[in-house]
Amino acid sequence: MSTSLAALNHWVESVARLTQPEKIHWCDGTEAEYNSLVDLMLTTGDLIKLNEETHPNCYLHRSSPSDVARVEHLTFVCTSNKEDAGSNNHWMSPADAHAKMDELYAGCMRGRTMYVVPYCMGPIDSPLARCGVEITDSPYVVANMRIMTRMGEAALKRIEREGGFVKGLHSIGDLNPDRRFIMHFPEELSIQSFGSGYGGNALLGKKCHALRIASYQARTEGWLAEHMLIVGIENPQGETHYVAAAFPSACGKTNLAMLIPPEGYRQDGWKVWTIGDDICWMRPGADGRLYAINPEAGFFGVAPGTSVKTNASAMAMLNKDAIFTNVGLTADSQPWWEGLPEGVPVKDWQGRDYDKANGPAAHPNSRFTVSAKNCPSYSDKSEDPQGVPLSAIVFGGRRESLVPLVFEARNWTHGVLVGAAMASETTAAATGAVGVVRRDSMAMKPFAGYNFADYFSHWLSFDKPGANLPKIFHVNWFRKNSDGKFMWPGFGDNMRVLEWMLKRVTGQAHANETPIGLLPNSDDLNIDGLNMDVATLNQLLDVNHEAWYEEMEAIGEYLQSYGDRAPQALLAEQEKIARQLA
């Protein structure tokens, strides 16, 4: 198999000359092909079959112990001008990066199959979707790309029609951490990855294409590629509003994407529909609204902490047709990870007999890959070529104090500032210091493929005549009381906050004006059925002017760290709020 597109044939041939594979396989994305790849990996030991009765068509993969997560310090954005990459990225000149990678790729696929993987990010016939081709020597990558993207013949036909595609070249190499690099060339719309088989480093449609390259494409073409979930909230009247939300890690992103409303809400007829749990591409429609698609077709979720209590929807989709990576194993070959209430691991993620002294049974970043269609709350709107219209955008971080449960930005510029200032506090376990504030603008710090200051300006550019933009909110599920206990129950009860947001969108709820934004009154939030008094709710909604003044000054310093490119409109907004707080 090959293609009618000369540019693609030429690239495949040039990569083959460089890497020298034993053979070349053009992937068609069929079930038969997937099954043959699985059979191959079962033979080589790259996959282990799980219990067919409890987990039909499910497999376990163990990666190298030195290859278990994204390697941000080895991830580069290679632009002609260093300033275009910005201080938010590691930079290397394109010439140096190509020379380094060509040396690594030389002969790296000898004795291996080179797989050519055409894929589409987004519904195959969506004008918002974009295509790419990943060349890889890893059958594990091919199997996961089939789950995570629209991969195969239909994608190839679209690539042939359009004539352009994102080029992704990946080789696991020898898995030597000293010979591991992930290079992005936004100006060339290409990605090169060597020395890792881990998801975010090797599934090039994921963070590499869908965020770093796509964010650059989006700026050029007038749309946004964001690290956001997309969820539909259907009210008892049958109206569905769509919300996109950005959270740094460990802030409940997947849980919100698959939220199950509290019992009282379910009885009243509220429903939640999952469009996506990780990435959102959005573009202005003819009516001025932002329309969003999930460019992915599957979930690549973190296993530890996932349980019926924290995410029942995720658990319901993991009992068939899934690939697990670096989880533990029970005696009867069921996957196991920390946070599950039942089961006993006998093997850890490295295949050793489980011993608590060696650490957890599942690696903290162990994963599951599964089709989005397996999710009980899956929305068929996920396949709508036009995308779904957004009513609200939500930003959130993990803050023990200061930041109230929820507030609304006054306008788009204020909302962009709220997103740019988004932050979480570190824990002692993670960093050795408690309460260090780390800013992660729009949860995009590791993923924006160009200068953050230009990225903020791009966000601001959507506020133009005729625009009908979503309202922007900020949430904080993690505020604690003086005893160090969480005051808000979180999980499904976050629905109560979403209800207020949607009432704000439809003009059915009041809000109090404060210098930091618009907040609900305590009686605007439904706490029926919660063991919570009004005093606690008032504390959750408290705005400490003095502490917020210090925060706003810190936000100003953060924005100014991006130098002359920092947008003046954002700095002016920050200064205005600081004056009001003073």
N, C-alpha and C positions, 0 to 999 in steps of 0.2 A: 504493500500500500504506500502511496505517496499523495501528493496534492497537485492541483492545477495551478497553485499560486507559486510562481517562480521564486519570489523572495523567500518564501518558507523553505522550499526545496534547497535553495542555495545555502540558507543558514544551517539546516540540518546536515547538509554535506560538509560544510566547513567545521561544524562541531565534531562530526565523526572523524574527520582528518586529524583534528587536534587530540581527541580523547581515545581514538582507536578501539572502539568496542568490537566484541566478537560478532554481534549482530544488532540490527536495528528493528524495533517493533513499533509500528504506528498504532496507537491505542484507539479503539472504536467505542469504548465505554459500555459494551454489552455485558449482560450478566454472565455469559459464557466466559468472556475474557476475565472478569473479576474472579470467577470460580477457579479458573486455571492459575491465576496469580496466587490465590489462597493455597491451592494444592502445592504449588511450587514452594511457598514459604513454610508450609507444614513439613515438607520434605527437608528443607534446609535448616529448620528449627527457628526461623524468624517469627513464626507464629506457633502458638499452642492452642489447640482446640479446647474450648470450655464445655461444661456440662450441657449436652445436647437437650436434655429434658428441661432443665431450668433456664438455659440460655441458648436456644437454637441459633445456629449460624453466627455465633459469637467467638471471638478469638482474643488471645493475650499476646502482646508483643513486649519484649524487654529490650530497652535500648542500652547502649554502653553507659556504665555508671558516670562517665565523664561527659555525657551528652543527654542532658535531661531537661533543658530549659533554653529559652532565648538567650543569646549571648550579646547583650547590648553593647558591651565594650569592644566587640569585634564586628559590629554592624556599622557600615559606613554609607554616607550619602555622597556621591561623587559628582559634583557639579564643576563646571569650568571655573566659576568664581566661588571662592571659599565662603564669602558672605552670603551667597544665595542658599547655602546649606544651613547657615545660622548656628548659633551656639548651642541650640537644642540637639544638634546632630554631631557625630564624629565625621570628619571630612577627609577625603583623599582625592587627589586629582584624578580625573578619568584615565589619563595616560599611565600613571603609576599603578592604579588599581587594575587596569587591563593587563599590564605587564606582570604583576604579581599573580593574578588569577590564571593567565595563560601558562605560566610556569607550573602552577599546581595542577591544571587540567591536562597537561601534556601526558598522554598515554594512560590516564587515570581509569579508563574503562576497559583496559585489556582484560579479556576473559569474561567480560560482563555483557549483558544486554543493555542497549541504549533505548529507553522508552521515549517516544514522542507523544506528549499528552496535550491535545488541543482542548481548551476549556472555555466556558463562558461564565463570567461573574454576573449573576442576575438572571432573570427569566430569559430564555433563549431568544425571544422576539421582542424584548423590551428596548426602547430607545435609550433607556438609562443604563443598560448593561454594557460591559466592555469585555473583550476577549483577550486571551493570552495562549501561549504555548509553553509548557514546561518540558524541557529535556532532562531526564533523570536516569540514574542507574539503579534506583531503588524500587523494587516491586511494592514495598510497604508504602512508599510515597504515592505510587499510582493508585493503589487500593483506597487510600485515604482521600486522594483527589477526586476519585469517582463519587465518594460520599459527600464531599465538601463543596463540589462545583457541579455545573452542568457540563460533563466531560464526554468527549467522543465525537461521533460523526456529525451531529447537528451543530456542534460548536465549530467544527472544521468548515462546514458549509458556510456559516456566517463569516468566518475569517476570510474565506475565499471571496465572498461577496464584497466585503469591506476593504480587503487588501492590506489591512494593518492589524497589528497585534502586539501585545507586550511579550518580549522574549525573556524567558526564564531558564537559566542553565544551572543544574544542580548535580553534584556528585557527592556521595558519602565519603569518597576518598579513602583514607585509612583511619578515619575517626580520631586522628591525632589533634588534641586541643590546640597544639602550637601551629597547626596547619589548618585553621578553621577561620573562615571569613564569610561575611554576607555583605555583598556590595550592591548598591542601588545606583543606577545611572538614570535619573529622571529625564534628562534632556534626550536620552536615547530610548526611553521607555523600555529599559532592560534591567534584569536582575541576575546576579551571579552568586551562587552559594556553594561552598566547598567545606567538607570535613564534618558535617553534622547530618544526622538522620532525624533530629527532633522536629516536631510539627512546625512551629513558627519559623524555624530556620530552613526547613526542607519543603514544606507544602507551600510553594511560592505564590499560589493564589491567595493565601491567607493574609498575614500582616504585610508581607513584602509588596504584593500587587494591590490588594484591596485597600490598603491604607497608605504606605509610603509612596508608591508610584501613582496610585489613584488620586491622592491628595494633590499631587503636582498636576496631573491631568485635569482634575476638577477646577483648580485655580485657572488653568489655561482656558478651559471650556465653559466656565461660569456655573459650576455646581459645587457640592461639598461631599467629601468622603470622610466619614467620621466613625470613631470608635464608640458606637452607640447601639443599644438594643432598640427594637421597635415593638411596641405592644398595642393591641387594640382593646379598649375598654367599652363594653356594651352595657348601656344602662337599662333599667326595666322597661323603658319606652321603646327599646329596640334600636336606639341610636348608638353608633359606634364612633368613638373618637380615638385617633391614633396619636401615640406619644413616643417620642424618641428620648433616650436618656443615656447620659455618659457618667460612668463611675470609675475611679481607679480600682485596682485589684482589692479584693477582700471587702467590698462595700455592698455586696448583694445584687450584683448586676443580673446574673442568670436567674436568681430567685425572683426578681421583679419581672423579668421577661416571661416567666412561666407562673406568675402569681396565681394562687387560688384564693378567691375572696373569702372572708369570714362567713360562717354559717348563716348569719342573719342577712348578709348581702346576697348570698346564693339563693336563699328563700325568696328574696324580693325580686330576683331575676337578673342580678348583675352577672356578667360573664367577662372573661379575659381571653383574648386571642393572641397567640404568639406569632409574630412575623419574623423576628430574629433576635438573637441573644448577644450579638457582638459587634456587628458592623452595619452601618447605615449609609447609603448613598442617597442624597436628596438634591432635587433640582426644582427651580421655580416652574410652575405650570402656567397655562394661559390665563387662569383666574387669579394669578398673583400668589397663590398658596405654594408651600413647599411640598413636593411629592417625594416619597421615600420608597426605596427598595432595599431588601436584604440581598447583597450580592452573593451570599453563600447559600448552599443547599443543605447544609448539615450543621451539626454542633460539634465543636472540639472543646469539650468542657473539662473543668477540673473535677476529679473524682472525690478526693478527701473532703469531708464535710457535707457531701450530698447524701441525703437520707429522705425517708418519707416525711419526717418532721420539717426539714428545711426546704425540700423541693420534691413534692410527691410526683409532679409531672415528669421531672427528669428521671426519677426512679422507674416510672411506668414505661418509659421508652427504652430502657437499658436491658430489657430481658430478651431481646432478639436483635439480630442483624447489626451488631455493634463490634467495634474493635477497641479493646482496652490496652492502654500502654502504661507499663510500670506500676500496676496495682499488685496487691498480694493475691494469694490463691488458697482456697480452703481444701480440705482433704477430698471433697467430692468435686473438685475442679470448678468451683464458682469463684468469680472475682470478689475481692474483699479490699476494703480501705477503711481507714480511721473515720469514725462518724457513723458507721453502720451499727445498728443496735443488736444485730444478731450475726452469727457465724464466727468461726475461729480460723484465723490464718495458720497454715502449716508451712507455706513458702512465702518469702518476702519478695519485693519487686526485683531483686537481683537473682532470684531462683534459689537462694540459700534457705536452709531450714530456718523457720522464723524464730528469732531470739530477740526479745525486747531490748537486750543490751546492744544489739546492732542498730537500733533505731526503729522507726515505724515500718509496718509491713508494706504499706504503699508509699511510694515517693510522694512528698508533699505537692509536687507538680504533676502527679500521675493524671492521665487523661482518659476520656472516652470519645470515640468518634461515632456518630450515629446520624442517620438521615433526619432532617427536620420533620418529615412527614410521619415519623414515629411518635412525635410529641402529641399527647392527648389534646392540648390546646392549640394545635397547629391551625393556622388560618389559610383557607384557600386563596385569600388575597395576596399571599406570598408569591403567587404566580401571576399576579395582575401586571401586565406589561407597563401600565401607566404608573404603577406604584400606589401608595396610599397617602391621602392628604394629612399632613401633621397639624394637630391642634395645639400641641405643646411640646416644648423641649425642656428636659430636666437635667440639671447638673447636681452632683452630690459628692460629698467626701466623708471621711471619718474624723469627726471632731468631738472630743469629750466635753467641751464647754464652748462658749462663745456663740456658735452658729445655731440659730433656732431650728426647730423641726422642719419648717417650710417657710419660704418667702418667695414673692413674685417680683421679677424685675419690672421697673416702671415702663421701659421701652426697649427697643432692640439694642441700642448702644449700651444701655445699662446691663442688659442680658449678656452681651458679649464680654463685658467686664466681669460679670459674675462667673462666666465660664473660664475666662482667662485666669482668674484668681483662685480657681478651684484647688483645694488642698486637702491633705490628710495628715494626721499626726501619727508618727511612728511609735512603735512599742519597744520596750527594752529587749524583748526576745529577738527582734529583728535587727536592731541597730546599736544596742548598748546605751541608748539614751531615750528617755520617755518624753513624748510630747513635742518632738522636733517637727516643725511644720514643713512638709514638702509640697511644693506647688506642682500640679500636673494639669496644665491648662487643657480643658475639654477632654481630659484623660488621653491626650494625644502626644504627650512629651516624647515617648519612644517611637512614635509612628508618623509624625508629620514629615513629609519628604522634602521640606524646604524651610526657610527661615521663619521662626515663630512670629516675628513682628509682621512679616508679610502675610502670614496666615491670619493674624488678627484683623489686618486690613481687609483681607478677602471676606471674612465674616461680616465686617461692617458694610461692605459694598452691596449686600442684599437689601439693605434698607433704602429703597428708591421709590419714586412715584409709581403707584399701581400695585405695590407689594402688599400682600395680605399675610403677614408673617405669623408664625406660631408665637404664643406667649411663652416666655422663658421663666422657669422656676429653679429654685435651689432647695435641696432637702438634706437633712442630716438625721439619719436613723440612730445615731450612736452617742447622743448626749447622755452624760452620766450625772447622778446626784452626788451629794457629799460623801456617801458611803461607797462610791465607786461602782454603783449598779446602774445598768441601762434603764432609762426612764420610759423609753418607748418600746413596745413589744416587737415591732418589726414584722418581717415575713408577710403573711397574708394580711395583717392589720395595716400594712402600708396602703391598702385599698382606701382607707379612711382619708388619707391625705390626698390620694389621687382624686377622690370624689370632690374634695374642695377645689382642686385645680380645675377640674372639668366644669364645675359650677362657675368658676371665674371666667373660663373660656366662653361660656354661654350667658354670662351676665346674671347669674342667679345667686351669687354670693358676694357678701361685703368683704372689705379688707381695710386694715388700718395702715395709714401712711406712716412710715418711719424713714430715717435717713438711709437705711440699708435696703429698703424695698417695702413691699406691701405684704402684711401679715394677717392671718385670720384672727378673729376673736376666739376665745376659748369655746364659746357656744356655737361657732361655725363648724367645728369638727365633731363628727359623730363618734362618741366613745361608749355608746350603748354596748353592754356586754363585756367591757374592759374593766379590770380591777384598777381604776385610776381615778384619783380625785381631781377637782378643778385646780387645786394649788399646784399639783405636778404638771398639769397641762399648761398652766400659766408660766411655770418655770421653763418648760420646753419652748415656749414662744417668747421668752424674755430677750430683749436687746439691750445689752450693757454698752452705753454710749462711749464710756471711757476706754473700755477694752476694744471696742470696734474702731475707735480712732487710731489706736496702735496698729490694729490689723490693716486698716486702710493705708496707713503710712508704709507698712511693710509691702503691701500690694503695689504702691507707687514705686518703691525701690526695685521690686521685681520687674515691673514694666520698663523702667529706665535701664535695666541691665541689658535690654536689647538695643540700646543706643538710638541713633538718629532714625532708624526705621520704625521704632515704636509709634503707632498711630496717635496723632495729637488728640483725636476725638476721644480715645480711650483714656489718655492721661488727663484730659479736661474733665471727663466724667469722674475719675478717681478723685481729683482735686475738689470737685464740687461736693461730693459725698463727705470727704474729709472735713471740709468747712462746716457742713451741716452738723457733723458729729462734735466738732470743737465747741 
